[in-house]
Amino acid sequence: MLTATVTEQQRLIDAANAGDERAFEELVAPHRRLLQAHCYRMLGSTHDAEDAMQETLLRAWRSLSAFAGRSSLRSWLYKIATNACLRTLERRRARVLPADRGSPTDPSVPLKAPMAESTWIEPYLDELLDPSGVAAGPETRFEQRESVELAFIAALQHLPPRQRAVLILRDVLGFSGAEVADALETTPASVYSALQRAHEAVDRRLPQRSQQATLRALGDPRLQEIVSAYVRAWERDDVDALAAMLTEDAILAMPPTPSWYRGRDAVLIGLRTHPLNGELRWRLTPTRANGQLAMLARIWEPALDEFMLVHTAVLTLRDDLISRIDTFIEPAHLHG
């Protein structure tokens, strides 16, 4: 089976080198979603990840004749993708969540004006993940969905870019120290030194329990109850019902504005002030993003005679209560 696979891969490489674009597309198709998720971990942005993946595929197409099989196709593609991301990071500051860049906002005042779009981490819908859900191998520390959780993505963005690359390539994708060293054109000793520093920095920022562990512990029936209660409360403007679902230290963030609220009372005041003040008609659709419970929230637009998407909310649970609501607002509705 392996020989047949290698033979088929070589056939596609030969055809692509002869100018067959369809052969190239078939060659890279199994890697597309995984490469895009890799770029998202590096960059914290769905849009930047798509751009980096497209750059990766273009460079791979142009340099395929130089691929001599000294490494696997997978490691070669990730080397190109990682360096594409590193070039992007040279041109801009790291993305973060609002709580990483300022103090909590007074919920009784209007939202602050949005900062530059490139400032903030963006959500990553689970539908973009590899549907097989197969881990890269026994050397990985993080499963696929755990490695896109908001807390993990936020922690990664605080690492220097090359440390970030080392940790992702080694702990998420399971590449050997030698493969990581080749991708970054350094030594295995330097890789393991960077990895140790990255572990120390990331472990300080990660919660004790991942969202994947929390979701598994709760089980599907309880999760469905939480989702249904959240949808029902939001669509009915029932702030009191939401209050019962929040931890005392709950956070509500609303990128791309820098405004964010900390504490259940502040969150409830903020919700009553605008989104759930009874003036809007809401429709929520449950989904999954960043390996977490999430909602696509729409409001009724009478002039258009339809519900329009206004935000994607990613929920972080602590036991069976909501400890964070990261509400990624669509820019067109910031001042609506």
Number of C-alpha atoms within 10 A of each C-alpha: 6 7 8 9 10 11 12 13 18 14 14 21 21 16 15 20 18 11 12 13 14 11 19 21 15 14 18 19 11 12 15 19 18 20 26 25 25 26 28 25 27 27 27 29 22 20 16 19 24 18 16 27 28 17 16 24 19 12 15 19 18 11 11 17 13 9 13 9 9 7 12 11 17 12 17 18 21 23 20 20 27 26 17 20 25 20 13 17 17 10 8 10 13 21 22 21 24 23 17 11 11 11 13 18 19 16 21 13 10 13 18 14 12 16 12 9 13 17 22 23 24 26 23 25 18 19 13 15 21 18 10 7 11 9 16 16 13 9 14 17 18 18 17 22 18 20 24 27 23 27 19 20 27 23 19 29 21 18 19 13 19 19 21 23 28 26 26 25 23 20 22 23 24 20 22 15 19 15 21 25 19 17 22 18 11 12 14 16 12 12 24 18 12 18 22 13 13 23 15 10 15 21 12 10 14 16 12 8 10 19 24 15 11 16 20 10 13 13 10 11 8 13 16 14 12 18 18 12 15 20 20 16 18 20 19 16 21 17 18 11 15 20 17 12 20 23 18 16 15 24 22 26 24 24 26 25 21 23 23 27 26 21 17 21 16 20 26 20 16 23 20 17 15 16 15 21 13 14 9 16 16 21 19 21 12 17 18 17 25 27 23 25 21 25 22 19 22 20 19 16 13 8 6 8 8 11 16 16 19 21 22 27 26 26 23 25 22 17 15 18 16 22 22 22 22 24 23 21 20 15 15 9 12 17 8 7
